[in-house]
Amino acid sequence: NEARDKKKNGIAPWHKQLAVKIDEDLSKLLGNVTIANSGVLTNINQCLSPKIADRKDKENGFASKEFYRF
């Protein structure tokens, strides 16, 4: 999906690493595997994630903007 969103024809190693990090089953299977030339994904704490924070704000009656797209 990320490659399609960026209008790329191929899948870069970074896209593979992103898919592994996002998917729970792939993360269990390939969590300790090093993917060459994929770079480093940042680890964003869940309480700082805009999507999770947005849900909590809606429950509390606050509105917030979504800055990152995961």
C-alpha positions in Angstrom: 0.0 0.0 0.0 2.8 2.4 0.8 4.5 1.9 -2.6 1.1 2.4 -4.3 0.5 5.6 -2.2 3.9 7.0 -3.2 3.2 6.0 -6.9 6.2 3.6 -7.0 6.4 0.6 -9.2 8.6 -1.5 -7.0 8.7 -2.4 -3.3 11.7 -1.0 -1.5 13.4 -2.8 1.4 12.0 0.0 3.7 8.4 -1.0 2.7 9.1 -4.6 3.7 10.5 -3.5 7.1 7.5 -1.3 7.6 5.1 -4.1 6.8 6.9 -6.4 9.3 6.7 -3.8 12.0 3.0 -3.0 11.5 1.7 -6.6 11.1 1.6 -8.6 14.3 2.1 -12.1 12.7 5.0 -10.9 10.5 6.5 -9.2 13.5 6.5 -12.5 15.5 7.9 -14.4 12.5 10.5 -11.9 11.3 11.0 -9.7 14.3 14.7 -10.6 14.7 15.6 -10.6 11.0 17.7 -7.8 9.6 16.5 -6.5 6.2 19.4 -5.1 4.2 19.2 -1.5 3.0 16.0 -0.9 4.9 17.2 1.8 7.3 15.9 2.3 10.8 12.3 2.7 11.8 11.6 5.0 14.7 9.8 3.6 17.6 7.0 5.9 18.6 5.4 5.3 22.0 1.7 4.4 21.8 0.7 7.3 24.0 2.4 9.7 21.5 0.9 8.1 18.4 -1.7 10.6 16.9 -4.1 7.9 16.0 -4.3 6.5 19.5 -4.2 10.0 21.0 -7.0 11.0 18.6 -9.2 8.1 19.9 -8.6 9.1 23.5 -9.4 12.7 22.8 -12.6 11.8 21.1 -13.6 9.7 24.1 -12.9 12.8 26.3 -14.7 15.2 24.0 -11.6 16.8 22.5 -10.7 17.0 18.8 -7.1 16.7 17.6 -5.5 16.6 14.2 -3.8 13.6 12.8 -0.2 14.4 11.9 1.3 11.0 10.9 0.0 8.4 8.6 0.6 4.8 9.6 
